[in-house]
Amino acid sequence: MEEESEISPISDYNGEEEVDRLSNLPESLIHHILSFTDMKYSIQTSVLSKRWRYIWTPLRTLSMKYSTPRKLHKDVDAYMYFVERVLMLRDNACDIQKFHLICQKYVEPFTEINFPLETWMLGVVRRNVQDLLLNLPLPEESVLPPCIFTCKSLMKLVLCCYGWKLTAVTLPKSFDLPKLKTLKLKGLTIYDIDLTNKFLSSCPVLESLAITRSSVNLTDIKAPNLKYLTLKHNEYNAIAGLKVRFYAPILTSFICESDMTHQFDYALENISSLVSCDITMAIDCTEKDEEPGAYEDFTAEDKVQYAQKMMKLLRAVRSVKDLILSRWLIKVMSEVPELLDCHTFEYTNLRGMTLRPFLSKECFRTITYLLKISPNIEILCVVINESLDDDDGLPKYPLCDEINDESPDISDDWETGLSLPCFLYNLKIVRIHNVKGRINELKFLEILLKNAPVLEYLVLYCDWDQDAGNIAITRRMKKFTEKLIKFPRAAPYVTFMCL
């Protein structure tokens, strides 16, 4: 009460005195508010009054972000001094719940100065840290503090190395992480397979594992409590090793992003509890635009090999309820149609499917195959990727307003794909994105309307080409929808929406 009496009243614009309500809040609530701010701003509140002078010292959430400086070397020293002072002056009788060190810009001095990371980590680990995030531009070869990997209180660990090259991390010889539930690795290289397996096996209650833009040698991983698995590795490298085997009996989410040219082989055992799966395969992660021409350089043997591995992966996730597949996965499977006939399995649990295909005639067989083995699908989302496969680099298929009575009849080219081997008896909602009004889009919608007896909604999200002009686009889409509503359909009532 004595401290509160020292707080100066605040005068409003009418000259009336008001109570400083923020300072009158309970200290626990103030600490909760400050936990969402960077430590720099939390400490700055100490100038407000005597009550606020040391209010930051018991904070259990310490987040210190290094901003891009003007005087690089000087500010790096100031940043390290700031971290040192925070750890020294805070109330060490209070545990640290969350400790985040963040530098999302590439700062060269960090690779030159031997900053006392191990000393900081020792102090944090002794305070029973639960959530630890290190996002720093470490040297290309680094040894992380061993105390991190034997912290028995740690529940979440995020290690990110920001830099132009991956950071080769040397793991310690011993691990003990009995409470770790979330592990995220990004920008790291870990060569030692035995230590990697030992590292992951030391986390008996691990629920979420994410490895992004890293080179981590994985082989046989047993994670009985793993629920969320994310493996993303883009233009720099892929996860090393020919086989990536996971035993995760209660896995519910699997996100896989890979370069199909790498010799990957994912084996997921006993994942009947899988709910969502997102598989993105690229032809060359070093090419940002992923030009279709690069795929043509693959040999016939390569295409068969890639298609077989993708089919194996699709079979492994057959218990999934929500599935997302990328354009190149669909493309490479379309190049080996005989593979579709010799693999008989169904997605009996699948309720929602998202495809991002090149909506070409060649891909129709794979798309219809996926629909055939998904008898209980209720929601279908198609995000069209326009393929520039022509020799002249132009779209393969004409716009519907470019076709007139004098145009040659192209319907014969699509006859093989105009019917499905079975009806989609549960399909209720179809969403098509990036609709331009091309003939291939019409043919695909014709297939769906003929084979979906309980379809309720067909939603088209148009790709409004600014160069074409609003009048031309409106005229084109009007002609497109006029053709669409005239198609025969199995469902008695279908609501069409064009957005």
C-alpha positions as CSV (number, residue, x, y, z in Angstrom):
1,M,0.0,0.0,0.0
2,E,2.9,2.3,0.7
3,E,4.3,1.9,-2.8
4,E,0.9,2.5,-4.3
5,S,0.6,5.9,-2.5
6,E,3.8,7.0,-4.2
7,I,2.3,6.6,-7.6
8,S,1.4,10.0,-9.0
9,P,-2.1,10.6,-10.1
10,I,-2.7,11.1,-13.8
11,S,-4.6,14.2,-15.0
12,D,-6.9,13.8,-18.0
13,Y,-7.6,16.5,-20.5
14,N,-10.3,18.1,-18.3
15,G,-7.7,18.6,-15.5
16,E,-9.3,15.9,-13.3
17,E,-7.0,13.5,-11.5
18,E,-7.3,9.8,-12.3
19,V,-5.7,6.8,-10.7
20,D,-2.9,5.0,-12.5
21,R,-4.8,1.8,-13.1
22,L,-1.9,0.0,-14.8
23,S,0.3,0.3,-11.7
24,N,-2.6,-0.8,-9.5
25,L,-2.8,-4.1,-11.3
26,P,-1.7,-7.2,-9.3
27,E,2.0,-7.9,-9.8
28,S,1.2,-11.4,-11.2
29,L,-0.9,-9.8,-13.9
30,I,1.8,-7.2,-14.7
31,H,4.3,-10.1,-15.1
32,H,2.0,-11.9,-17.4
33,I,1.7,-8.8,-19.6
34,L,5.4,-8.2,-19.7
35,S,6.0,-11.9,-20.7
36,F,4.8,-11.0,-24.2
37,T,7.4,-8.2,-24.7
38,D,11.1,-8.2,-25.4
39,M,13.2,-7.9,-22.3
40,K,14.5,-4.6,-23.5
41,Y,11.1,-3.1,-23.2
42,S,10.3,-4.9,-19.9
43,I,13.4,-3.4,-18.3
44,Q,12.5,0.1,-19.6
45,T,9.4,0.1,-17.4
46,S,11.7,0.4,-14.4
47,V,11.8,4.2,-14.9
48,L,8.0,4.6,-14.4
49,S,8.1,4.6,-10.6
50,K,9.6,3.1,-7.5
51,R,7.2,0.2,-7.7
52,W,8.3,-0.5,-11.3
53,R,12.0,-0.3,-10.6
54,Y,12.6,-4.0,-9.9
55,I,9.3,-5.4,-11.2
56,W,11.0,-7.1,-14.1
57,T,13.5,-9.1,-12.0
58,P,11.2,-12.0,-11.1
59,L,10.1,-12.4,-14.8
60,R,10.1,-16.1,-15.8
61,T,10.0,-15.3,-19.5
62,L,13.2,-13.8,-21.0
63,S,13.1,-13.0,-24.7
64,M,16.0,-11.0,-26.1
65,K,16.0,-10.2,-29.7
66,Y,19.1,-8.7,-31.5
67,S,18.0,-6.0,-34.0
68,T,20.0,-5.0,-37.0
69,P,22.5,-2.3,-35.8
70,R,24.2,0.6,-37.4
71,K,27.6,0.1,-35.8
72,L,27.8,-3.7,-36.0
73,H,30.7,-4.6,-33.7
74,K,29.8,-2.1,-31.1
75,D,26.2,-3.3,-30.9
76,V,27.1,-6.9,-30.8
77,D,29.2,-6.2,-27.7
78,A,26.3,-4.2,-26.3
79,Y,23.9,-7.1,-26.9
80,M,26.1,-9.6,-25.1
81,Y,26.6,-7.2,-22.2
82,F,22.8,-6.8,-22.1
83,V,22.2,-10.6,-21.8
84,E,24.9,-10.8,-19.2
85,R,23.4,-8.1,-17.0
86,V,19.9,-9.5,-17.3
87,L,21.0,-12.9,-16.1
88,M,23.1,-11.3,-13.3
89,L,20.5,-8.8,-12.0
90,R,17.3,-10.9,-12.3
91,D,15.9,-12.6,-9.2
92,N,17.7,-15.9,-9.3
93,A,15.3,-17.3,-6.7
94,C,12.7,-17.5,-9.5
95,D,12.9,-20.2,-12.1
96,I,13.0,-19.4,-15.9
97,Q,10.1,-20.8,-17.7
98,K,11.0,-19.4,-21.2
99,F,14.4,-18.3,-22.5
100,H,14.7,-17.0,-26.1
101,L,17.8,-15.6,-27.8
102,I,16.9,-14.4,-31.3
103,C,19.0,-12.9,-34.1
104,Q,17.2,-13.4,-37.5
105,K,19.7,-11.4,-39.5
106,Y,23.0,-12.7,-40.7
107,V,25.5,-10.9,-38.4
108,E,29.2,-11.7,-39.2
109,P,30.6,-10.7,-35.8
110,F,28.7,-13.5,-34.2
111,T,30.9,-15.9,-36.1
112,E,34.0,-14.0,-35.0
113,I,33.4,-13.4,-31.3
114,N,33.4,-16.3,-28.9
115,F,30.4,-15.1,-26.9
116,P,29.8,-16.9,-23.6
117,L,26.9,-19.0,-24.7
118,E,27.8,-22.0,-22.5
119,T,28.0,-19.7,-19.4
120,W,24.5,-18.3,-20.3
121,M,23.1,-21.8,-20.8
122,L,24.5,-23.1,-17.5
123,G,22.7,-20.3,-15.7
124,V,19.5,-20.9,-17.5
125,V,19.5,-24.6,-17.1
126,R,20.1,-24.2,-13.3
127,R,16.9,-22.2,-13.2
128,N,14.9,-25.2,-14.5
129,V,14.2,-23.7,-18.0
130,Q,11.2,-25.3,-19.8
131,D,11.2,-23.5,-23.1
132,L,14.5,-22.8,-24.8
133,L,14.9,-21.2,-28.2
134,L,18.3,-20.3,-29.8
135,N,18.1,-18.6,-33.1
136,L,21.6,-17.4,-33.8
137,P,24.0,-17.1,-36.8
138,L,26.6,-19.5,-35.3
139,P,29.9,-20.4,-37.1
140,E,29.8,-23.1,-39.7
141,E,31.2,-25.6,-37.2
142,S,29.9,-25.2,-33.7
143,V,29.7,-27.1,-30.4
144,L,26.5,-26.5,-28.5
145,P,26.7,-26.4,-24.7
146,P,26.3,-29.9,-23.5
147,C,24.1,-28.8,-20.6
148,I,21.3,-28.2,-23.0
149,F,21.0,-31.9,-23.8
150,T,20.9,-33.0,-20.2
151,C,18.4,-30.4,-18.9
152,K,15.7,-32.5,-17.1
153,S,13.2,-29.7,-16.9
154,L,13.3,-28.8,-20.6
155,M,9.9,-29.3,-22.4
156,K,10.5,-27.4,-25.6
157,L,13.8,-27.0,-27.5
158,V,14.2,-25.0,-30.7
159,L,17.7,-24.8,-32.3
160,C,17.9,-22.5,-35.4
161,C,21.2,-21.4,-37.0
162,Y,20.7,-18.5,-39.3
163,G,23.3,-18.1,-42.0
164,W,24.1,-18.6,-45.7
165,K,25.5,-22.1,-45.0
166,L,24.3,-24.8,-42.7
167,T,26.0,-25.1,-39.3
168,A,27.7,-28.4,-38.5
169,V,26.8,-29.2,-34.9
170,T,28.8,-31.6,-32.8
171,L,26.5,-33.3,-30.3
172,P,27.7,-34.3,-26.8
173,K,28.1,-37.9,-25.8
174,S,25.4,-38.0,-23.2
175,F,21.7,-37.0,-23.3
176,D,18.9,-36.9,-20.8
177,L,15.7,-35.1,-21.8
178,P,13.0,-36.9,-19.9
179,K,10.4,-34.1,-20.2
180,L,11.1,-32.8,-23.8
181,K,7.8,-32.8,-25.8
182,T,8.7,-30.4,-28.7
183,L,11.9,-30.4,-30.7
184,K,12.6,-28.2,-33.7
185,L,15.9,-28.1,-35.7
186,K,16.6,-25.7,-38.5
187,G,19.8,-24.9,-40.5
188,L,21.8,-27.6,-38.9
189,T,24.0,-30.4,-40.0
190,I,24.4,-33.5,-37.8
191,Y,26.6,-36.2,-39.3
192,D,26.8,-38.8,-36.6
193,I,23.9,-41.2,-37.0
194,D,24.5,-43.0,-33.7
195,L,24.5,-39.7,-31.7
196,T,21.4,-38.6,-33.6
197,N,19.5,-41.8,-32.7
198,K,20.8,-41.5,-29.1
199,F,19.6,-37.9,-29.0
200,L,16.1,-38.7,-30.1
201,S,15.8,-41.8,-28.0
202,S,16.6,-39.7,-24.9
203,C,13.3,-38.0,-25.4
204,P,10.8,-40.6,-24.3
205,V,7.8,-38.3,-24.2
206,L,8.6,-36.4,-27.5
207,E,5.3,-35.4,-29.2
208,S,6.4,-32.9,-31.9
209,L,9.5,-33.2,-34.1
210,A,10.3,-30.7,-36.9
211,I,13.4,-30.8,-39.0
212,T,13.7,-27.9,-41.6
213,R,16.5,-27.0,-44.0
214,S,18.8,-29.3,-42.3
215,S,21.0,-32.3,-43.0
216,V,20.3,-34.7,-40.2
217,N,21.2,-38.4,-40.6
218,L,18.1,-40.3,-39.6
219,T,17.6,-44.1,-39.7
220,D,15.4,-46.0,-37.4
221,I,13.6,-43.6,-35.0
222,K,11.3,-45.0,-32.4
223,A,9.0,-42.4,-31.0
224,P,6.0,-44.0,-29.3
225,N,4.5,-40.7,-28.2
226,L,5.2,-38.7,-31.4
227,K,2.0,-36.9,-32.7
228,Y,3.4,-34.3,-35.1
229,L,6.2,-34.9,-37.6
230,T,7.5,-32.3,-40.0
231,L,10.4,-32.9,-42.4
232,K,11.1,-29.9,-44.6
233,H,14.3,-29.5,-46.5
234,N,14.4,-27.2,-49.5
235,E,17.0,-25.7,-51.7
236,Y,20.1,-26.3,-49.6
237,N,20.0,-30.0,-49.0
238,A,17.9,-33.0,-48.0
239,I,17.9,-35.2,-45.0
240,A,20.7,-37.6,-45.6
241,G,20.5,-41.4,-45.6
242,L,18.8,-43.7,-48.0
243,K,16.2,-44.8,-45.4
244,V,14.2,-42.7,-43.0
245,R,12.2,-45.1,-40.8
246,F,9.8,-43.9,-38.1
247,Y,7.9,-46.0,-35.6
248,A,5.2,-43.6,-34.4
249,P,2.0,-45.5,-33.5
250,I,0.0,-42.4,-32.4
251,L,1.2,-40.0,-35.2
252,T,-1.6,-37.6,-36.2
253,S,0.1,-35.1,-38.5
254,F,2.8,-35.7,-41.1
255,I,4.3,-32.9,-43.3
256,C,6.9,-34.0,-45.8
257,E,8.7,-31.6,-48.2
258,S,11.4,-33.2,-50.3
259,D,13.4,-33.1,-53.5
260,M,12.4,-36.2,-55.4
261,T,15.9,-36.4,-57.0
262,H,17.4,-37.3,-53.7
263,Q,17.5,-40.9,-52.9
264,F,14.9,-40.7,-50.1
265,D,13.0,-43.7,-48.8
266,Y,10.5,-42.9,-46.1
267,A,9.1,-45.8,-44.1
268,L,6.3,-45.1,-41.6
269,E,5.2,-48.0,-39.5
270,N,1.9,-48.5,-37.8
271,I,0.4,-45.0,-38.3
272,S,-3.3,-45.9,-38.3
273,S,-4.0,-42.8,-36.2
274,L,-2.9,-40.4,-38.9
275,V,-5.3,-37.4,-39.3
276,S,-3.6,-35.0,-41.7
277,C,-0.8,-35.5,-44.2
278,D,0.9,-32.9,-46.6
279,I,3.3,-34.4,-49.1
280,T,5.2,-31.9,-51.3
281,M,7.7,-33.3,-53.8
282,A,9.8,-30.9,-55.9
283,I,11.9,-31.8,-59.0
284,D,14.8,-29.6,-58.0
285,C,14.9,-27.6,-54.8
286,T,17.8,-25.6,-56.0
287,E,15.6,-24.1,-58.7
288,K,13.2,-21.6,-57.1
289,D,10.9,-21.5,-60.1
290,E,10.9,-25.3,-60.7
291,E,10.7,-25.1,-64.4
292,P,8.9,-28.0,-66.0
293,G,11.7,-28.5,-68.5
294,A,13.9,-29.8,-65.7
295,Y,11.7,-32.8,-65.3
296,E,12.2,-33.8,-68.9
297,D,15.9,-34.4,-68.2
298,F,15.0,-37.4,-66.0
299,T,15.6,-40.8,-67.5
300,A,12.7,-43.3,-67.9
301,E,14.4,-45.4,-65.1
302,D,14.5,-42.3,-62.8
303,K,10.8,-41.6,-63.4
304,V,9.8,-45.2,-62.6
305,Q,12.0,-45.2,-59.5
306,Y,10.6,-41.9,-58.2
307,A,7.0,-43.0,-58.9
308,Q,7.5,-46.3,-57.0
309,K,8.8,-44.5,-54.0
310,M,5.9,-42.0,-54.0
311,M,3.4,-44.8,-54.3
312,K,5.1,-46.5,-51.4
313,L,4.8,-43.3,-49.3
314,L,1.1,-42.9,-50.3
315,R,0.4,-46.4,-49.3
316,A,2.0,-45.9,-45.9
317,V,-0.4,-43.0,-45.1
318,R,-3.5,-44.7,-46.4
319,S,-5.2,-44.3,-43.0
320,V,-5.2,-40.5,-43.3
321,K,-8.3,-38.4,-43.0
322,D,-7.1,-35.2,-44.7
323,L,-4.5,-35.4,-47.5
324,I,-2.6,-32.7,-49.5
325,L,-0.5,-33.7,-52.5
326,S,1.7,-31.5,-54.7
327,R,1.9,-31.0,-58.5
328,W,5.1,-32.9,-59.2
329,L,4.1,-35.9,-57.2
330,I,1.0,-36.1,-59.4
331,K,3.0,-35.4,-62.5
332,V,5.6,-38.1,-61.9
333,M,2.9,-40.7,-61.2
334,S,1.1,-39.8,-64.4
335,E,4.3,-40.7,-66.3
336,V,4.1,-44.3,-65.1
337,P,0.4,-45.1,-65.5
338,E,0.9,-48.9,-65.2
339,L,2.0,-48.3,-61.6
340,L,-1.6,-47.2,-60.8
341,D,-3.0,-50.5,-61.9
342,C,-0.8,-52.8,-59.8
343,H,-1.3,-50.9,-56.5
344,T,-4.6,-51.7,-54.9
345,F,-5.3,-49.9,-51.6
346,E,-8.0,-47.4,-50.5
347,Y,-8.1,-44.3,-48.4
348,T,-11.2,-45.5,-46.5
349,N,-10.8,-42.8,-43.8
350,L,-10.2,-39.9,-46.1
351,R,-12.7,-37.1,-45.9
352,G,-10.8,-34.2,-47.3
353,M,-8.3,-34.0,-50.2
354,T,-6.3,-31.1,-51.6
355,L,-4.5,-31.4,-54.9
356,R,-2.2,-28.9,-56.5
357,P,-1.9,-30.4,-60.0
358,F,-0.9,-29.3,-63.4
359,L,-4.5,-29.8,-64.7
360,S,-3.4,-31.5,-67.8
361,K,-4.9,-34.3,-69.7
362,E,-1.9,-36.5,-68.8
363,C,-2.5,-35.9,-65.1
364,F,-6.2,-36.7,-65.3
365,R,-5.6,-40.4,-64.9
366,T,-3.7,-39.9,-61.6
367,I,-6.3,-37.5,-60.3
368,T,-9.2,-39.9,-61.2
369,Y,-7.2,-42.8,-59.6
370,L,-6.9,-40.8,-56.4
371,L,-10.6,-40.1,-56.4
372,K,-11.3,-43.8,-57.1
373,I,-9.4,-45.0,-54.1
374,S,-11.1,-42.4,-51.9
375,P,-14.6,-43.7,-51.8
376,N,-15.6,-41.7,-48.7
377,I,-14.2,-38.3,-49.7
378,E,-16.6,-35.4,-48.8
379,I,-14.5,-32.3,-49.6
380,L,-12.2,-31.9,-52.6
381,C,-10.0,-28.8,-53.1
382,V,-8.0,-28.4,-56.3
383,V,-5.4,-25.6,-56.6
384,I,-4.5,-25.4,-60.3
385,N,-0.9,-25.0,-61.3
386,E,-0.8,-23.8,-64.9
387,S,1.7,-25.9,-66.9
388,L,3.8,-24.1,-69.5
389,D,4.8,-27.3,-71.4
390,D,4.5,-26.0,-74.9
391,D,7.6,-25.5,-77.0
392,D,6.8,-21.9,-77.3
393,G,6.4,-21.5,-73.5
394,L,2.7,-20.8,-73.8
395,P,-0.2,-22.4,-71.9
396,K,-1.2,-25.8,-73.3
397,Y,-5.0,-25.3,-73.3
398,P,-7.0,-22.4,-74.8
399,L,-9.4,-20.2,-72.9
400,C,-13.0,-21.0,-73.4
401,D,-13.7,-17.6,-75.1
402,E,-11.0,-18.4,-77.7
403,I,-13.0,-21.4,-78.9
404,N,-15.7,-20.8,-81.5
405,D,-17.7,-22.8,-84.0
406,E,-14.9,-22.8,-86.5
407,S,-12.4,-24.2,-84.0
408,P,-11.5,-27.9,-84.4
409,D,-13.3,-30.3,-82.1
410,I,-10.9,-31.2,-79.3
411,S,-13.4,-33.2,-77.2
412,D,-12.1,-36.5,-78.6
413,D,-8.8,-35.9,-76.9
414,W,-10.4,-36.0,-73.5
415,E,-12.7,-39.0,-73.9
416,T,-10.5,-41.3,-71.9
417,G,-10.9,-39.1,-68.8
418,L,-14.6,-38.2,-69.0
419,S,-15.8,-41.0,-66.7
420,L,-14.7,-42.4,-63.4
421,P,-14.7,-46.1,-62.7
422,C,-17.0,-45.4,-59.8
423,F,-19.3,-42.8,-58.4
424,L,-18.2,-40.3,-55.7
425,Y,-21.1,-41.1,-53.5
426,N,-20.0,-38.9,-50.5
427,L,-18.5,-35.9,-52.3
428,K,-20.5,-32.8,-51.2
429,I,-18.1,-29.8,-51.6
430,V,-15.7,-29.0,-54.4
431,R,-13.5,-26.0,-54.4
432,I,-11.4,-25.1,-57.5
433,H,-8.7,-22.3,-57.1
434,N,-6.9,-20.3,-59.8
435,V,-9.6,-20.8,-62.4
436,K,-8.7,-19.0,-65.6
437,G,-11.6,-20.3,-67.8
438,R,-9.6,-22.8,-69.9
439,I,-10.9,-25.9,-71.7
440,N,-9.1,-28.3,-69.4
441,E,-10.8,-26.8,-66.4
442,L,-14.2,-27.3,-68.1
443,K,-13.4,-31.0,-68.8
444,F,-12.3,-31.7,-65.3
445,L,-15.5,-30.1,-63.9
446,E,-17.5,-32.2,-66.4
447,I,-16.0,-35.3,-64.9
448,L,-16.9,-34.3,-61.3
449,L,-20.5,-33.3,-62.1
450,K,-21.1,-36.6,-63.9
451,N,-19.9,-38.7,-61.0
452,A,-20.9,-36.9,-57.8
453,P,-24.6,-37.7,-57.0
454,V,-24.7,-35.9,-53.7
455,L,-22.7,-32.8,-54.6
456,E,-24.0,-29.7,-52.9
457,Y,-21.5,-26.9,-53.6
458,L,-19.2,-26.1,-56.4
459,V,-17.1,-23.0,-55.7
460,L,-14.7,-21.5,-58.3
461,Y,-12.0,-19.1,-57.2
462,C,-11.1,-17.2,-60.3
463,D,-7.6,-16.0,-61.2
464,W,-8.2,-12.5,-62.2
465,D,-5.5,-11.7,-64.8
466,Q,-5.0,-7.9,-64.5
467,D,-3.5,-7.7,-68.0
468,A,-6.7,-9.1,-69.6
469,G,-8.9,-6.3,-68.3
470,N,-12.1,-6.6,-66.3
471,I,-14.5,-6.6,-69.2
472,A,-12.6,-9.4,-71.0
473,I,-12.4,-11.5,-67.8
474,T,-16.1,-11.0,-67.1
475,R,-17.1,-12.0,-70.6
476,R,-14.8,-15.1,-70.5
477,M,-16.1,-16.2,-67.1
478,K,-19.7,-15.7,-68.2
479,K,-19.1,-18.0,-71.2
480,F,-17.3,-20.4,-68.9
481,T,-20.2,-20.6,-66.4
482,E,-22.8,-20.9,-69.2
483,K,-21.0,-24.0,-70.5
484,L,-20.6,-25.3,-67.0
485,I,-24.3,-25.2,-65.9
486,K,-25.3,-27.0,-69.1
487,F,-23.2,-30.0,-68.3
488,P,-25.2,-33.1,-67.2
489,R,-24.8,-33.8,-63.5
490,A,-25.6,-36.7,-61.2
491,A,-26.7,-34.5,-58.3
492,P,-30.2,-33.0,-58.5
493,Y,-29.3,-29.7,-56.8
494,V,-25.9,-28.1,-57.0
495,T,-25.1,-24.5,-55.9
496,F,-22.6,-22.8,-58.1
497,M,-20.4,-20.0,-56.8
498,C,-17.8,-18.0,-58.7
499,L,-15.6,-15.8,-56.5
